């Protein structure tokens, strides 16, 4: 199981939901296609959040933001 989830929710909502369950976030980013990509520390935490987000989990391909800076 992947440690990443794509969720149809804002970053602040995802952070609050993870904090409520004491689940640490490894990485988080806004998705260009809408929603948030969040990576948990381990698969057990990911499974917990998968259940918590339920129908808000985005399945299939998403468009991510470019995190690399261009070189001059």
C-alpha positions as CSV (number, residue, x, y, z in Angstrom):
1,X,0.0,0.0,0.0
2,X,1.2,3.5,-0.8
3,X,1.7,6.0,1.9
4,X,0.2,8.8,-0.2
5,X,-3.5,9.8,-0.5
6,X,-5.1,12.3,-2.9
7,X,-8.0,13.9,-1.1
8,X,-10.8,16.3,-2.3
9,X,-10.2,18.7,0.6
10,X,-8.1,21.7,1.4
11,X,-4.6,21.4,2.9
12,X,-5.9,22.9,6.2
13,X,-8.7,20.4,6.4
14,X,-6.3,17.5,5.8
15,X,-3.9,18.8,8.4
16,X,-6.7,19.2,10.9
17,X,-8.0,15.7,10.2
18,X,-4.6,14.2,10.7
19,X,-3.9,16.2,13.8
20,X,-7.2,15.1,15.3
21,X,-6.0,11.5,15.0
22,X,-2.4,12.2,16.0
23,X,-1.1,11.1,12.6
24,X,2.1,12.8,11.4
25,X,2.4,14.0,7.9
26,X,5.5,13.3,5.9
27,X,4.6,15.6,2.9
28,X,1.6,17.6,1.8
29,X,0.9,19.6,-1.4
30,X,-2.0,21.2,-3.2
31,X,-3.0,19.5,-6.4
32,X,-3.2,21.5,-9.6
33,X,-6.3,19.5,-10.5
34,X,-7.9,20.3,-7.2
35,X,-7.6,18.8,-3.7
36,X,-4.6,17.8,-1.7
37,X,-1.9,15.1,-1.9
38,X,-0.8,14.0,1.6
39,X,1.9,11.4,2.5
40,X,1.8,9.7,5.9
41,X,4.8,8.2,7.7
42,X,3.6,4.6,7.5
43,X,0.9,2.4,5.8
44,X,-1.1,1.9,9.0
45,X,-1.6,5.7,9.3
46,X,-2.5,5.9,5.7
47,X,-5.1,3.2,6.1
48,X,-6.6,5.1,9.1
49,X,-6.9,8.3,7.0
50,X,-8.2,6.4,4.0
51,X,-11.1,5.3,6.2
52,X,-11.5,8.8,7.7
53,X,-11.7,10.6,4.4
54,X,-14.0,7.9,2.8
55,X,-15.6,9.3,-0.4
56,X,-13.3,12.4,-0.4
57,X,-10.4,10.2,-1.5
58,X,-9.6,10.8,-5.2
59,X,-9.0,7.7,-7.2
60,X,-7.2,7.7,-10.6
61,X,-4.8,10.2,-12.0
62,X,-4.3,13.7,-10.7
63,X,-2.3,16.7,-11.9
64,X,0.4,17.6,-9.4
65,X,2.2,20.9,-9.0
66,X,5.9,21.0,-10.1
67,X,8.0,21.1,-7.0
68,X,11.3,21.5,-8.8
69,X,12.7,25.0,-9.3
70,X,13.9,25.8,-12.8
71,X,17.5,26.5,-13.4
72,X,18.4,30.0,-14.8
